[in-house]
Amino acid sequence: MTKKYRITLLPGDGIGPEIMAVTVEVLKVIGKQCDIQFEFSEAPMGGVAIDATGEPLPADTLEMCRNSDAVLLAAIGGYKWDNLPRHQRPETGLLGLRSGLGLFANLRPATILPQLVDASTLKREVVAGVDIMVVRELTGGIYFGKPKGVFATETGEQRGVNTMAYTEAEIDRIGRVAFETARKRGGKLCSVDKANVLEVSQLWRDRIILLSSEYPDVELSHLYVDNAAMQLVRAPKQFDTIVTGNLFWRYPLRCRSHAHGQYRHVTIS
């Protein structure tokens, strides 16, 4: 019997529509070969949604996504919308989509294709054979913590605030995804934090250590984020699976893994 799946397409901005068009064609071919029928619906998100509705993530778009079996997002944002108020920017719509769908776990593989080894800025012997999976927490931490915003102090000075916060439950659920992922790969998990200076990171480390008792077959290690960034450049093949919060992957770790070659990601709930 033919399986049927409803997919919401969010082409977005820039090269997004071009990417989406090719992706749909690929899915159609796969569907014919595997006896799967895809029902595609398209909705606006990002800059194109701002231009049409004034909002980066219209309520109708989020509702369509919730009623689908899967969501495909191409690309959002561009210089055109960079100077809008924070709540109207395309990236705010992306955060809204994550929280609205409960997408707390982001799987980001970093592998090197043999054909691209010599295109890396790192030596061949350093990057050849790299195969890393980063499990990034996506709906907590500094991106979603409160209070947040720009406030006036008693002296009238402007003060910007972002709060980095994680609950035990948020840490535990991303930790379990990471341990389960590591179990299916090489059996090694490195938790990246900044527990030497951040209380929220100390809680993160404590909960990950506590969870490790449920996964005796997974070797757990810890690195501070600055050291982890250096190690990814110095000896990336020592890593199998990495788990970290959204801030630490987004900046020092993400830019390092790009140097390893092929980069792609998938969000799961």
Secondary structure by P-SEA (a helix, b strand, c coil): cbbbbbbbbcccccaaaaaaaaaaaaaaaaaaaacbbbbbbbbbccaaaaacccccccaaaaaaaaaccccccccccccccccccccccaaaaaaaaaaaacccbbbbbbbbbcccccccccccccccbbbbbbbcccccccccccccccccccccbbbbbbbbcccaaaaaaaaaaaaaaaaacccbbbbbccccccaaaaaaaaaaaaaccccccbbbbbbcaaaaaaaaaaccccccbbbbcccccccaaaaaaaaaccccccccc
